[in-house]
Amino acid sequence: MEITCVNSSTGKGGGMGPLHGGHIIQVPIYFIRTLRTPVKKSNLMYKIGQIVPFEMSAGSNGIVWVKAKNAVMTILVAQLLEVLSVRSPEQHDGIIKKFRKAVSCL
């Protein structure tokens, strides 16, 4: 499978282009809107990024590409996103708090 990041209005890479390495997951489409929220206080990417720096591309089709500093962190972030995608927004902060505690031991 090849994942490419392009500008939806032009159909061109615009400096983005192919995504190399990382891990691909499928999440419910409604969860993509949660990931893309511009409100920093409730933005999951921001909250997770405060714990583990990572790159992510989230497609409107529910496909998410994740890449962190190494394979272990990449998989952990991907698993976290999968868990968050099937939980209610009210549960997100508690799950992220547990994630922070777990990765601090690594």
C-alpha atoms as a printed R data frame, in Angstrom:
    type eleno elety resid chain resno       x      y      z
1   ATOM     1    CA   MET     A     1   0.000  0.000  0.000
2   ATOM     2    CA   GLU     A     2   1.244  3.475 -0.802
3   ATOM     3    CA   ILE     A     3   0.137  6.515  1.171
4   ATOM     4    CA   THR     A     4   0.680  9.955 -0.303
5   ATOM     5    CA   CYS     A     5  -0.120 13.295  1.256
6   ATOM     6    CA   VAL     A     6  -1.495 15.775 -1.280
7   ATOM     7    CA   ASN     A     7  -3.279 19.106 -1.202
8   ATOM     8    CA   SER     A     8  -6.961 18.302 -1.824
9   ATOM     9    CA   SER     A     9  -7.630 21.515 -3.744
10  ATOM    10    CA   THR     A    10  -4.746 21.117 -6.208
11  ATOM    11    CA   GLY     A    11  -4.228 17.360 -6.202
12  ATOM    12    CA   LYS     A    12  -0.476 17.953 -5.931
13  ATOM    13    CA   GLY     A    13   2.041 17.248 -3.196
14  ATOM    14    CA   GLY     A    14   2.847 20.892 -2.465
15  ATOM    15    CA   GLY     A    15   5.971 19.856 -0.575
16  ATOM    16    CA   MET     A    16   4.231 16.989  1.199
17  ATOM    17    CA   GLY     A    17   4.484 13.918 -1.058
18  ATOM    18    CA   PRO     A    18   4.930 10.231 -0.136
19  ATOM    19    CA   LEU     A    19   4.893  9.196  3.501
20  ATOM    20    CA   HIS     A    20   7.747  6.807  4.311
21  ATOM    21    CA   GLY     A    21   7.968  4.379  7.213
22  ATOM    22    CA   GLY     A    22   5.531  4.722 10.047
23  ATOM    23    CA   HIS     A    23   2.401  2.688 10.662
24  ATOM    24    CA   ILE     A    24  -1.070  2.809  9.121
25  ATOM    25    CA   ILE     A    25  -4.289  2.314 11.061
26  ATOM    26    CA   GLN     A    26  -7.981  2.535 10.213
27  ATOM    27    CA   VAL     A    27 -10.236  4.521 12.546
28  ATOM    28    CA   PRO     A    28 -13.908  5.488 12.310
29  ATOM    29    CA   ILE     A    29 -14.443  8.470 10.023
30  ATOM    30    CA   TYR     A    30 -16.101 10.511 12.785
31  ATOM    31    CA   PHE     A    31 -12.872 10.200 14.807
32  ATOM    32    CA   ILE     A    32 -10.937 12.029 12.079
33  ATOM    33    CA   ARG     A    33 -12.903 15.186 12.912
34  ATOM    34    CA   THR     A    34 -11.848 14.764 16.548
35  ATOM    35    CA   LEU     A    35  -8.195 14.572 15.482
36  ATOM    36    CA   ARG     A    36  -8.474 17.648 13.285
37  ATOM    37    CA   THR     A    37 -10.165 19.994 15.752
38  ATOM    38    CA   PRO     A    38  -8.472 23.405 15.767
39  ATOM    39    CA   VAL     A    39  -9.191 23.917 19.476
40  ATOM    40    CA   LYS     A    40  -5.854 23.240 21.180
41  ATOM    41    CA   LYS     A    41  -7.467 22.355 24.528
42  ATOM    42    CA   SER     A    42  -9.343 19.405 23.006
43  ATOM    43    CA   ASN     A    43  -6.921 18.518 20.181
44  ATOM    44    CA   LEU     A    44  -5.784 14.924 20.686
45  ATOM    45    CA   MET     A    45  -2.751 15.296 18.411
46  ATOM    46    CA   TYR     A    46  -1.524 18.179 20.546
47  ATOM    47    CA   LYS     A    47  -2.112 16.284 23.809
48  ATOM    48    CA   ILE     A    48  -0.321 13.152 22.588
49  ATOM    49    CA   GLY     A    49   2.476 15.234 21.046
50  ATOM    50    CA   GLN     A    50   3.196 16.725 24.466
51  ATOM    51    CA   ILE     A    51   4.046 13.190 25.615
52  ATOM    52    CA   VAL     A    52   5.617 11.642 22.509
53  ATOM    53    CA   PRO     A    53   6.702 13.701 19.489
54  ATOM    54    CA   PHE     A    54   5.216 12.152 16.356
55  ATOM    55    CA   GLU     A    55   4.084 12.853 12.814
56  ATOM    56    CA   MET     A    56   0.610 12.015 11.609
57  ATOM    57    CA   SER     A    57  -1.525 12.294  8.522
58  ATOM    58    CA   ALA     A    58  -5.256 11.658  8.894
59  ATOM    59    CA   GLY     A    59  -7.310 11.079  5.761
60  ATOM    60    CA   SER     A    60 -11.001 11.832  5.454
61  ATOM    61    CA   ASN     A    61 -11.451  8.124  4.667
62  ATOM    62    CA   GLY     A    62 -10.395  7.064  8.184
63  ATOM    63    CA   ILE     A    63  -6.859  6.016  7.231
64  ATOM    64    CA   VAL     A    64  -4.247  7.401  9.628
65  ATOM    65    CA   TRP     A    65  -0.475  7.281  9.129
66  ATOM    66    CA   VAL     A    66   1.654  7.659 12.269
67  ATOM    67    CA   LYS     A    67   5.415  7.899 12.700
68  ATOM    68    CA   ALA     A    68   7.323  8.530 15.950
69  ATOM    69    CA   LYS     A    69  11.056  8.508 16.762
70  ATOM    70    CA   ASN     A    70  11.282  4.705 16.711
71  ATOM    71    CA   ALA     A    71   9.176  1.647 15.899
72  ATOM    72    CA   VAL     A    72   8.109  1.024 19.505
73  ATOM    73    CA   MET     A    73   6.812  4.567 20.011
74  ATOM    74    CA   THR     A    74   5.157  4.515 16.587
75  ATOM    75    CA   ILE     A    75   3.206  1.372 17.480
76  ATOM    76    CA   LEU     A    76   2.310  2.717 20.931
77  ATOM    77    CA   VAL     A    77   0.924  5.954 19.471
78  ATOM    78    CA   ALA     A    78  -0.980  3.988 16.808
79  ATOM    79    CA   GLN     A    79  -2.475  1.717 19.466
80  ATOM    80    CA   LEU     A    80  -3.404  4.723 21.588
81  ATOM    81    CA   LEU     A    81  -5.227  6.294 18.633
82  ATOM    82    CA   GLU     A    82  -7.076  3.039 17.976
83  ATOM    83    CA   VAL     A    83  -8.216  2.882 21.611
84  ATOM    84    CA   LEU     A    84  -9.235  6.545 21.668
85  ATOM    85    CA   SER     A    85 -11.198  6.120 18.439
86  ATOM    86    CA   VAL     A    86 -13.674  3.734 20.082
87  ATOM    87    CA   ARG     A    87 -13.996  5.556 23.415
88  ATOM    88    CA   SER     A    88 -16.122  8.566 24.295
89  ATOM    89    CA   PRO     A    89 -14.493 12.018 24.400
90  ATOM    90    CA   GLU     A    90 -15.117 12.053 28.146
91  ATOM    91    CA   GLN     A    91 -12.749  9.082 28.515
92  ATOM    92    CA   HIS     A    92  -9.927 10.520 26.378
93  ATOM    93    CA   ASP     A    93  -8.104 12.478 29.079
94  ATOM    94    CA   GLY     A    94  -7.999  9.491 31.450
95  ATOM    95    CA   ILE     A    95  -6.669  7.213 28.706
96  ATOM    96    CA   ILE     A    96  -4.035  9.759 27.702
97  ATOM    97    CA   LYS     A    97  -2.998 10.130 31.349
98  ATOM    98    CA   LYS     A    98  -2.451  6.342 31.581
99  ATOM    99    CA   PHE     A    99  -0.496  6.459 28.319
100 ATOM   100    CA   ARG     A   100   1.756  9.204 29.716
101 ATOM   101    CA   LYS     A   101   2.483  7.107 32.795
102 ATOM   102    CA   ALA     A   102   3.184  3.974 30.718
103 ATOM   103    CA   VAL     A   103   5.612  5.599 28.270
104 ATOM   104    CA   SER     A   104   7.465  7.465 31.003
105 ATOM   105    CA   CYS     A   105   8.826  4.058 32.060
106 ATOM   106    CA   LEU     A   106  10.351  3.412 28.620
